[in-house]
Amino acid sequence: MSGQWDETYDVVVGGTGVAALAAAVTAADAGMTVIMLESTDRWGGSSAMSGGGLWLPNNPLMARDGVSDSRDEALTYLEATVGDAGRATSRARKEAFVDGVAGFVNLAERLGVRFARAADYPDYYPELPGGKIGRAIEVEPFDVHTIGEWWATSRGQDGLPAPVKTDDFWLLSRAWSTPGGMARGAKVVARVLGTLLRRQKAVGMGAAITSSLLQVALRLGVEVRLSSPIIELVTEEGRVTGVRTSRGGTTRTIAAARGVVLCGGGFDHNVEWRERYQGVTGAASSGSTGNVGSAIEVAMKVGAAVDLMEDAWWGGSVPSPTPDGSAMFLVSERSMPHSIIVDGGGNRFANESESYVDLGHHMFQHFNLVPGTCWMITDVRHTHRYLRSYAMDPRSVKAMESAGIMVKAPTLAALAGRIRVDAGVLTATVDRFNGFCRAGIDHDSARGNSAYDRYYGDPLVRPNPNLGTIEKGPFAAVQVVPGDLGTKGGLLSDEYARVLRDDGSVIEGLYVSGNNSASVMGHTYPGPGSTLGPAAVFGYIAARHIATS
Ligand SMILES: Cc1cc2nc3c(=O)[nH]c(=O)nc-3n(C[C@H](O)[C@H](O)[C@H](O)COP(=O)(O)OP(=O)(O)OC[C@H]3O[C@@H](n4cnc5c(N)ncnc54)[C@H](O)[C@@H]3O)c2cc1C
């Protein structure tokens, strides 16, 4: 193959999300030449559209704040939550993740990335052994003027164009009904005004982490090329030595002298694969439309094994009123009081405040893999007191009402009629739930028992901040369908992020991170940022392994 290359770099990275940026920055910092190839005409992937939270147990910011955590506690918690879900979740990979946290954070901070803790955000099972509150971090709001024209092609443009942090959301979700919410609302307004006065264009969350890492990458000389998918891996005697990429109808062959790191995301929008591997049709993914599994496929063609393909970062979503719009993922709304989720028969079937991955799994179990229609039923206090992300744009509300996705009625019986649910069953469900609310104990689903549930609750609602009666009209129902933040199955890799064959042997020269890989988190979601945390750390681990091999 030598002599036939169009270009040569030490490291070729596929994708431009957090996994890819972490790998690229680490490799460039180690003195290697790096090119990032992005398949679409916009960079950042789902990472740029995301909440930007990274679950990084035992991280250096916790130590600086005097918050106790340890390698042992982190691993104990990972065993308790993830357990054994196959080779992707091996003890060696769990240890590599926990051990890589400090290295990634310290490197990023040294290069100028500014992190902050989401100090109050609990692990999603904080009561399990090793569980804690405050392990997630995020990047401080970032002035995108500093990346110049690159902001115009960021997928972060689809997010909130303001310096809002993921740590703000739990309080903003009740900004006009609780003192804590109002105080945080005022703080956010002050932050917005401050950045405007400084003539900054500051963004937060996923847009902040991707822009911040991109700025570092550009400064370190990383070449970033859009509309340039990796369409094939080049191998020589079983080792991956480069890639083929196409741009504007022209194919180029790029040598990767030290290694290729695939970070091309999941197969969120590959309808055929989702049906084949997951048995779902029409799953409403909020992930980036560029994530179609092509970077998984190129590696499968050179013998890579895949795992966890049946799973995704599930959660309940409100379907979009327009065929091309993306689903609206529900986080705080379903957890707040004065709301329940019922199936088409009018019955509750899960703890509405549980983590989104659990709710997604429960929806599938309940519907036996056939997505059925569920409804979130709310009373007027939910409508007036809490932030409902799906109802922020009046035009979207109108479209949802016209499409029958959102329905309102003065009485529960009338609402039941409009959503074709037996009025007697719905009324009985609500009466039973209201009894739980008054007692403060949900005897059916234990809603509000965990600190995780209560994080997205209303402390003014007593005795249980997640349990508020549904009795004041007008009532509303909004459709809930199984949705996801992306898929979590992909290439099988070892503790150095090296891609493996089915027989466990290493494909030399090929590495993977993020949703392109089978997740170290297995079938669960241990804490806030459980996709971006490992994506960043295994990107870092891959580049360090390349640098030191
Ligand atoms: C609304 C929303 C909020 C979320 N919030 C959080 C959160 O707060 N914390 C968290 O941990 N997770 C969150 N997630 C999930 C998280 O964003 C994703 O799991 C994560 O971004 C995946 O990162 P990645 O680097 O693997 O892939 P991505 O960021 O999706 O990047 C993959 C990139 O690869 C490109 N690509 C695909 N195929 C190829 C190819 N063949 N060649 C070259 N490039 C290719 C894609 O176009 C894309 O740009 C959220 C997701 C959404 C949608």
The ligand as an SDF file (V2000), in Angstrom:
LIG
                    3D

 53 58  0  0  0  0  0  0  0  0999 V2000
  -30.6260   16.1370   23.6370 C   0  0  0  0  0  0  0  0  0  0  0  0
  -29.5380   15.2350   24.1400 C   0  0  0  0  0  0  0  0  0  0  0  0
  -29.0130   15.4420   25.4230 C   0  0  0  0  0  0  0  0  0  0  0  0
  -28.0150   14.5970   25.9070 C   0  0  0  0  0  0  0  0  0  0  0  0
  -27.4310   14.8820   27.1090 N   0  0  0  0  0  0  0  0  0  0  0  0
  -26.4050   14.0970   27.5540 C   0  0  0  0  0  0  0  0  0  0  0  0
  -25.6960   14.4350   28.7450 C   0  0  0  0  0  0  0  0  0  0  0  0
  -25.9040   15.4760   29.3710 O   0  0  0  0  0  0  0  0  0  0  0  0
  -24.7170   13.5810   29.1530 N   0  0  0  0  0  0  0  0  0  0  0  0
  -24.3840   12.4430   28.4570 C   0  0  0  0  0  0  0  0  0  0  0  0
  -23.5110   11.7150   28.8930 O   0  0  0  0  0  0  0  0  0  0  0  0
  -25.0020   12.1600   27.2960 N   0  0  0  0  0  0  0  0  0  0  0  0
  -25.9820   12.9570   26.8140 C   0  0  0  0  0  0  0  0  0  0  0  0
  -26.5730   12.6740   25.6210 N   0  0  0  0  0  0  0  0  0  0  0  0
  -26.0680   11.5390   24.8380 C   0  0  0  0  0  0  0  0  0  0  0  0
  -24.7560   11.9580   24.1940 C   0  0  0  0  0  0  0  0  0  0  0  0
  -24.9190   13.1940   23.5420 O   0  0  0  0  0  0  0  0  0  0  0  0
  -24.2170   10.9230   23.1830 C   0  0  0  0  0  0  0  0  0  0  0  0
  -24.2960    9.6440   23.7290 O   0  0  0  0  0  0  0  0  0  0  0  0
  -22.7620   11.2820   22.8790 C   0  0  0  0  0  0  0  0  0  0  0  0
  -22.7330   12.5820   22.3490 O   0  0  0  0  0  0  0  0  0  0  0  0
  -22.0930   10.3300   21.9290 C   0  0  0  0  0  0  0  0  0  0  0  0
  -20.8340   10.8740   21.6400 O   0  0  0  0  0  0  0  0  0  0  0  0
  -19.9540   10.3210   20.4490 P   0  0  0  0  0  0  0  0  0  0  0  0
  -18.7250   11.1420   20.4160 O   0  0  0  0  0  0  0  0  0  0  0  0
  -19.8410    8.8620   20.5670 O   0  0  0  0  0  0  0  0  0  0  0  0
  -20.8600   10.5640   19.1580 O   0  0  0  0  0  0  0  0  0  0  0  0
  -21.4080   11.8780   18.4960 P   0  0  0  0  0  0  0  0  0  0  0  0
  -21.2270   13.0550   19.3680 O   0  0  0  0  0  0  0  0  0  0  0  0
  -22.7860   11.6160   18.0360 O   0  0  0  0  0  0  0  0  0  0  0  0
  -20.4440   12.0940   17.2630 O   0  0  0  0  0  0  0  0  0  0  0  0
  -20.3710   11.1410   16.2380 C   0  0  0  0  0  0  0  0  0  0  0  0
  -19.9710   11.8790   14.9690 C   0  0  0  0  0  0  0  0  0  0  0  0
  -19.4730   10.9510   14.0180 O   0  0  0  0  0  0  0  0  0  0  0  0
  -19.9640   11.3040   12.7310 C   0  0  0  0  0  0  0  0  0  0  0  0
  -19.8880   10.1200   11.8700 N   0  0  0  0  0  0  0  0  0  0  0  0
  -20.7780    9.1170   11.7410 C   0  0  0  0  0  0  0  0  0  0  0  0
  -20.3300    8.1950   10.8530 N   0  0  0  0  0  0  0  0  0  0  0  0
  -19.1200    8.6260   10.4180 C   0  0  0  0  0  0  0  0  0  0  0  0
  -18.1620    8.1240    9.4840 C   0  0  0  0  0  0  0  0  0  0  0  0
  -18.3540    6.9760    8.8270 N   0  0  0  0  0  0  0  0  0  0  0  0
  -17.0360    8.8520    9.2630 N   0  0  0  0  0  0  0  0  0  0  0  0
  -16.8240   10.0180    9.9100 C   0  0  0  0  0  0  0  0  0  0  0  0
  -17.7030   10.5410   10.7960 N   0  0  0  0  0  0  0  0  0  0  0  0
  -18.8260    9.8380   11.0580 C   0  0  0  0  0  0  0  0  0  0  0  0
  -21.3590   11.7970   13.0350 C   0  0  0  0  0  0  0  0  0  0  0  0
  -21.8730   12.5990   11.9940 O   0  0  0  0  0  0  0  0  0  0  0  0
  -21.1370   12.5830   14.3160 C   0  0  0  0  0  0  0  0  0  0  0  0
  -20.7760   13.9160   14.0450 O   0  0  0  0  0  0  0  0  0  0  0  0
  -27.5450   13.5180   25.1040 C   0  0  0  0  0  0  0  0  0  0  0  0
  -28.0500   13.3330   23.8230 C   0  0  0  0  0  0  0  0  0  0  0  0
  -29.0240   14.1820   23.3270 C   0  0  0  0  0  0  0  0  0  0  0  0
  -29.5260   13.9770   21.9280 C   0  0  0  0  0  0  0  0  0  0  0  0
  1  2  1  0
  2  3  1  0
  2 52  2  0
  3  4  2  0
  4  5  1  0
  4 50  1  0
  5  6  2  0
  6  7  1  0
  6 13  1  0
  7  8  2  0
  7  9  1  0
  9 10  1  0
 10 11  2  0
 10 12  1  0
 12 13  2  0
 13 14  1  0
 14 15  1  0
 14 50  1  0
 15 16  1  0
 16 17  1  0
 16 18  1  0
 18 19  1  0
 18 20  1  0
 20 21  1  0
 20 22  1  0
 22 23  1  0
 23 24  1  0
 24 25  2  0
 24 26  1  0
 24 27  1  0
 27 28  1  0
 28 29  2  0
 28 30  1  0
 28 31  1  0
 31 32  1  0
 32 33  1  0
 33 34  1  0
 33 48  1  0
 34 35  1  0
 35 36  1  0
 35 46  1  0
 36 37  1  0
 36 45  1  0
 37 38  2  0
 38 39  1  0
 39 40  1  0
 39 45  2  0
 40 41  1  0
 40 42  2  0
 42 43  1  0
 43 44  2  0
 44 45  1  0
 46 47  1  0
 46 48  1  0
 48 49  1  0
 50 51  2  0
 51 52  1  0
 52 53  1  0
M  END
$$$$
